[in-house]
Amino acid sequence: MARLPTDLGNTLTQLRADSPVEWAISPERVSYDHAVAVMEARAAAIRAGEANELVWLLEHPPLYTGGTGAKPEDLLNADKFPVFKTSRGGQYTYHGPGQRVAYVMLDLDRRGKDIRSFVFGLEQWLIDALDHFNVKGERRDDRVGVWVDRTTPGGPPQEDKIAAIGVRIRKWVSFHGIAINVEPDLSHFGGITPCGVSTPGFGVTSLVDLGLPVTMDETDEALKQSFQALFGPLLDAAPPQNT
């Protein structure tokens, strides 16, 4: 299925809204159970008109999550890290230190009410953020996420995934979101088939693996600027408390 909208300008324009989105960054690692509980509650409050939209940036301790499309055979080592079944779309992925996770809780009823366009917007957000570091992130029609072409002259094709997307929409409010590899331990992806992609020539990379000494703070600033350009204004907020 081709995922590239035919009217790119309208697709991005409809994602914008005038009301500020809260932008929160957790300085400490956040447990996955706590993050899910916060997202569930916040999404319901947004739908009820009792809370603002929120983008919540954090890091998790090492863990694997399996989305609604996860296949048992793609969990290669269930004993390596804790494994969580989750309601987001997609297959197995890894979260851990050095990876920036951004959970995106937006009211799509005010942003075009189009899930395909919303996912396109999340991809564009990541691509624009990577451009801050002169990294060319690319979409692939047959693979979700953002990829970097690392094919060398005369060598075999090689494409590595640098950012993942997995969202859930409930009553037109989004939750879950994106993950961008800044400096995680890439060997930790070895306990799963990441996003179900095991074809030779497809791997996983990070900003630091690409030779870029990018910090988490620099990544956050690039994400912030790129988000505002696509989705509208932001309002700095305190992160939800960890438990």
Protein Blocks (a to p, Z undefined) as FASTA:
>chain_A
ZZbdfblmlmmmmmpcfbdcdddddfbdcdfklmmmmmmmmmmmmmnopaccdddddddd
ddddddfkbcfklmmblmlpccdddfbecddddddehiacddddddfklnopaaklmmmm
mmmmmmmmmmmnopacdddfkbgcjdddfbdehiacddddfbdcddddeehiaeejiddd
fbdcfklmmmpcehhiabghiacddfklnopacdfklmmmmmmmmmmmmnopcddddddd
dZZ
